């Protein structure tokens, strides 16, 4: 069977800080309240998304890789990751502040959890006035200074706070302390990992459990990068109908495309799958004389054998992700 552009059935996750924008703004069919995350494409154990349409409906990523191998993910990706799909794609709706947290690198995650690390990036889709993110430190500190601030519950005093607006992007490498602030809706691209070390949670009680959430201060200590960096926000240009570099890392490459009218893409030299995440407007993808709709809040995966497509939109923005 010839591979085709694939949509997957999202998995919705309750979060103490979750809101209702996945329903109201992204048209997700969430039946529960406080849904904070929509996992769009996932190979995380016990959280595997399945194809939602077409002849391959119901198949997981692992099953697709097992059957199609490099034709599905690309030769280099298959030789590196085998049957493991390397990326996890999410939409996150933060009605309230998330906990302050950090993720371990590949080596630490492998040693402790037999997992990949969690390098990730954010693209802000919607943000209320005065919305904020926490990314990194606002000064260089020592482990001792950090530990003291944690004990005194003054850690927010040493963290870098960024005011954000729609269209802002941030790369969050492993080791970088971070948190999504209230009233932010974003797309997240990350390594396939579910390892998070929660550092500080504002002494909150989870109404679902009646308890405070677990913290991981000791585990986090060896994972944190204590340096201060000159800039945390990703600067990028936006030229219409072309792939504009957003975040290129050893773990994934993300471009942003603003589509006005019609454009064509040729992936014959890429040797990787491609994921499209629609963050604004609506588009249609023409492949092999078939039309696939891609609306705001939807994600579609192009297997590595798909080389040439056309995209049509009155006005739309798409994140283009590959390895």
C-alpha positions, 0 to 999 in steps of 0.5 A, a space after each residue: 500500500 502506498 503511504 499517504 499524509 496521515 492524521 492521528 487521533 489526539 490524546 487529551 490529558 487533564 492538568 491542574 492548570 488546564 483550561 478550555 482553549 483546546 476546545 474553544 480555539 482549536 476545536 478539539 472534542 474534549 469532554 472533560 474539564 481542565 484539559 491542558 495537553 493534546 498529544 497530537 503525535 505520540 509514541 510514548 509508552 501507554 500514550 500512543 496515538 493512532 491514525 485517524 483516517 484512511 486505509 491505515 486507520 487505527 495503526 500506531 507509529 510503532 506499527 507503521 515503522 515496523 511495516 514500512 521502516 525507512 519508507 516511513 521515517 527515512 533511512 537516517 532516522 530509521 538507522 538511528 532510532 529503529 522502531 522508536 519514533 523520535 518526536 512528540 507533538 503537543 498543543 498546550 493550554 495553560 489557564 494557570 501557571 505551570 510548575 517550574 521544571 527542568 528536563 534531563 539530557 539524553 545521558 541522564 535520562 538513559 541512566 535514570 529512566 531508560 528514556 530519551 532526554 527532553 529537548 523541546 521548543 515552544 511556539 506561542 499560538 495565543 497569549 493574553 495581554 501581559 502573558 509570560 513564560 519563565 525561561 532560564 535564569 536572570 543571573 548566573 548563580 551557584 548550586 548553593 544559591 539556587 538551593 537556598 532560594 528553593 528552601 526560602 521559596 524565592 526561586 522566582 526572584 532568580 528566574 528570567 521572565 519573558 513577556 510573550 505575544 502570539 508568534 513568539 518562539 523559544 528553544 528549551 534545551 535540556 537543563 534549562 529551567 522553565 515554565 509556561 505562564 497563565 493564559 498561553 496557548 502554544 504548540 510544543 515539539 519535543 523528543 519522545 520523552 515524558 520525563 519532567 522534574 518538577 522543582 516548584 509548584 506554588 504550594 498548590 493543591 490538586 483538586 482532583 487528588 486533594 494533595 500537593 503534587 510531587 516535587 523532584 528537587 534532588 533529581 533536578 539538581 544534577 540536571 540544571 544548567 545554572 548559566 545565564 544566557 544573553 537571549 532566550 527568545 528565538 529570532 526569525 524572519 517570515 517570508 511568505 511561501 517559503 520555509 523560514 528557519 525557526 529552531 534547528 537543533 540536533 534533535 529536530 528542525 522546525 521551520 515556519 511557513 506563511 502560505 498565501 495562495 499556492 506553493 509547492 514543496 519538494 522533499 526528495 533530498 530530505 530523507 526524513 518524515 515531515 510533520 505539519 502543525 497548523 498554528 494559524 488559518 486553514 490550508 489544503 494539501 494536494 498529494 497525488 491528486 488527493 486533497 487533505 485539509 489542515 486547519 488551525 490546531 491540526 497536525 499531519 505527518 508526511 511519510 518519507 516517501 512523499 516528496 512533492 506536495 502543493 499547499 493552498 491557503 488564503 492565509 495560513 501559518 504552518 510549523 514544518 518539523 523534520 529530523 
